[in-house]
Amino acid sequence: MGLTLTLLLLRRTEGIFRASTQVEVYMSPYSTVVLAADLTEESTLLAERMKQIVGDSPCAVHIVHVIEPLSSAYGGDVPMDLSPVQDQIQDQAKTHLAEFGRQLGVPEAHQHLIFGRPQSEIQRVAEECEADLIVVGSHTRSGLARLLGSTANGVMDSAPCDVLAVHVGEG
C-alpha cells in the first residue's frame, strides 16, 4: 500500500563519493490519520492496525472520541436532569483520552473529545484536519442493530477520505 524507498548514502572521501550505507525507508501514503476511539480495550487494536498501515512514516494522528448526549439516546424526553451523569461521563472520557493519547504519543492538541453524533463528528474532524485516513472500529451486528446501521457504516458512507474499518468483535 505504501512505498518503500532504498536510499544509498554517500560519503565524500578525498574528493570522491563512495557508498557508505544503504537504507530502506517505508513511506505511508497517509500523512494525517483520524483514529475514532471508543476508549475501550478495542481502541488499542485500532491503534495497532493504524500503525501497521502507516509504519514509521511521519504522520499526524488525531484521536476522536465522541460522547452522544444522553438526552438524544432517550429521544430527548427524559423527566430528569441528566447533566450530573453527563458531566461524570465527560470527566472519565477526558481522563481515558489523555492516557490513550499519551500511550500513542499523540499531543493534547490532537485529542478531540466532542459531544454529538459520532459519525458526523468524526467526519467533521477529518475534514477540519484534512485527514486522508479514518480508522474506525466495526462490530458484527445482526437483526435490528444491522438495520439501524452503525457508526462505521455511517462514516464510510460519506467520509471525505479513505476509511479503515477494523473488525473488533461482537456488537
PyMOL commands that set and color helices and strands:
alter all, ss='L'
color gray80, all
select helices_A, chain A and resi 42-54+70-73+83-104+108-110+118-128+144-148+151-158
alter helices_A, ss='H'
color red, helices_A
select strands_A, chain A and resi 3-13+16-27+32-36+60-67+111-115+133-140+162-170
alter strands_A, ss='S'
color yellow, strands_A
deselect
rebuild
show_as cartoon
